[in-house]
Amino acid sequence: MPDQRRNVATSGPRAWRARIKSTKQGSLVWRIAVGVIGGVVLIAGIVAIPYPGPGWLIVFAGLGILATEFEWAHRLLRFARSKYDAFAEWLSRQNVVIKGLFALGTCAIVLATVWLLGAAKMIAGWFGIHWAWLASPIFG
């Protein structure tokens, strides 16, 4: 019967990770680093969800990073992907009115954020428009 042991990498990223995790302190530092990096990526993805672009992709990347060290993140990643796929399938079955309302809601979120962050006044200024209501209520 052939040897069933896993091949241990002697060079490359896997070997580097194995060297770091070979001590108790190294393993703790590795888990903390993965937790912080994965957490930052996850939070950035959550913030980016309502905006055009890869918000959900960033969320799944953050969960994927966390899942390399944490079982709860692996379970959450599987759950989130299944719910995302179910929602995308549901939305694809809807008529054009529902899809249009969803797109309108996304546009409203983007425009509200642009206004709240003061970008609306800045962009309008490029075109010589100086309307007071474009100023951000947060940043003036």
Secondary structure per residue as TSV (DSSP state, phi and psi in degrees):
chain	resnum	aa	ss	phi	psi
A	1	M	-	360.0	132.0
A	2	P	-	-67.7	155.8
A	3	D	-	-66.9	125.9
A	4	Q	-	-95.3	4.4
A	5	R	-	-69.4	149.7
A	6	R	-	-70.4	144.5
A	7	N	-	-73.0	129.3
A	8	V	-	-93.4	126.0
A	9	A	-	-69.4	138.6
A	10	T	S	-105.1	-11.1
A	11	S	S	-151.5	164.9
A	12	G	S	94.1	-173.7
A	13	P	H	-61.2	-37.5
A	14	R	H	-66.4	-38.3
A	15	A	H	-67.8	-39.8
A	16	W	H	-61.5	-45.3
A	17	R	H	-64.8	-40.9
A	18	A	H	-63.1	-38.4
A	19	R	H	-64.8	-42.1
A	20	I	H	-64.7	-44.0
A	21	K	T	-81.1	1.3
A	22	S	T	-71.5	-19.2
A	23	T	S	-112.2	160.1
A	24	K	H	-63.0	-43.5
A	25	Q	H	-66.4	-42.2
A	26	G	H	-62.2	-40.1
A	27	S	H	-64.8	-41.2
A	28	L	H	-64.8	-45.3
A	29	V	H	-61.0	-41.6
A	30	W	H	-61.3	-47.2
A	31	R	H	-63.7	-39.2
A	32	I	H	-64.8	-44.4
A	33	A	H	-62.2	-44.6
A	34	V	H	-63.3	-40.8
A	35	G	H	-63.0	-43.7
A	36	V	H	-68.9	-48.8
A	37	I	H	-64.0	-47.3
A	38	G	H	-62.5	-38.9
A	39	G	H	-64.4	-42.8
A	40	V	H	-63.6	-44.2
A	41	V	H	-64.1	-42.2
A	42	L	H	-61.4	-46.2
A	43	I	H	-64.2	-40.9
A	44	A	H	-61.1	-39.7
A	45	G	H	-65.8	-41.0
A	46	I	H	-62.9	-40.8
A	47	V	H	-64.6	-34.8
A	48	A	H	-84.3	-8.2
A	49	I	T	-53.6	-49.1
A	50	P	T	-74.7	-5.5
A	51	Y	S	-100.2	153.9
A	52	P	S	-60.4	135.8
A	53	G	S	128.1	-164.6
A	54	P	S	-90.5	44.9
A	55	G	H	-55.8	-51.6
A	56	W	H	-66.7	-35.1
A	57	L	H	-61.1	-40.4
A	58	I	H	-67.4	-40.1
A	59	V	H	-59.4	-47.9
A	60	F	H	-66.0	-34.1
A	61	A	H	-65.3	-43.7
A	62	G	H	-61.3	-44.3
A	63	L	H	-65.1	-35.9
A	64	G	H	-64.0	-40.8
A	65	I	H	-62.4	-47.5
A	66	L	H	-63.6	-35.8
A	67	A	H	-67.2	-17.0
A	68	T	T	-68.2	-20.0
A	69	E	T	-126.3	-17.7
A	70	F	-	-125.5	123.3
A	71	E	H	-65.0	-36.9
A	72	W	H	-59.8	-37.2
A	73	A	H	-68.6	-35.0
A	74	H	H	-65.0	-43.5
A	75	R	H	-64.5	-42.9
A	76	L	H	-64.4	-38.0
A	77	L	H	-61.8	-46.2
A	78	R	H	-62.3	-43.1
A	79	F	H	-63.6	-48.6
A	80	A	H	-62.6	-42.4
A	81	R	H	-63.5	-40.4
A	82	S	H	-66.1	-40.6
A	83	K	H	-68.6	-39.2
A	84	Y	H	-62.5	-46.5
A	85	D	H	-61.9	-40.1
A	86	A	H	-65.0	-42.4
A	87	F	H	-65.7	-43.4
A	88	A	H	-61.8	-38.9
A	89	E	H	-67.6	-42.1
A	90	W	H	-60.8	-47.1
A	91	L	H	-62.7	-36.5
A	92	S	H	-67.4	-23.9
A	93	R	H	-85.3	-9.8
A	94	Q	S	-78.9	159.5
A	95	N	-	-76.9	175.1
A	96	V	H	-64.8	-28.2
A	97	V	H	-65.7	-48.0
A	98	I	H	-63.8	-43.3
A	99	K	H	-62.4	-40.0
A	100	G	H	-65.2	-41.0
A	101	L	H	-63.4	-39.3
A	102	F	H	-63.1	-44.4
A	103	A	H	-64.7	-39.9
A	104	L	H	-63.5	-41.5
A	105	G	H	-62.0	-41.3
A	106	T	H	-63.3	-44.0
A	107	C	H	-61.9	-40.4
A	108	A	H	-62.3	-41.4
A	109	I	H	-64.1	-44.4
A	110	V	H	-63.1	-48.0
A	111	L	H	-63.3	-39.7
A	112	A	H	-63.0	-40.7
A	113	T	H	-67.5	-42.8
A	114	V	H	-59.3	-41.5
A	115	W	H	-68.6	-46.9
A	116	L	H	-62.9	-33.6
A	117	L	T	-85.2	-3.0
A	118	G	T	87.0	3.0
A	119	A	H	-71.6	-27.5
A	120	A	H	-63.0	-44.8
A	121	K	H	-65.7	-39.9
A	122	M	H	-63.6	-47.9
A	123	I	H	-65.6	-40.9
A	124	A	H	-63.0	-36.9
A	125	G	H	-60.5	-31.2
A	126	W	H	-61.3	-27.5
A	127	F	T	-105.8	12.6
A	128	G	T	76.3	18.8
A	129	I	-	-99.1	123.3
A	130	H	-	-128.6	63.1
A	131	W	-	-86.6	133.8
A	132	A	G	-62.4	-35.0
A	133	W	G	-70.2	-12.3
A	134	L	G	-78.0	-14.5
A	135	A	S	-68.1	142.4
A	136	S	-	-69.2	135.3
A	137	P	T	-72.4	-15.1
A	138	I	T	-90.5	-49.5
A	139	F	T	-105.6	1.7
A	140	G	-	73.6	360.0
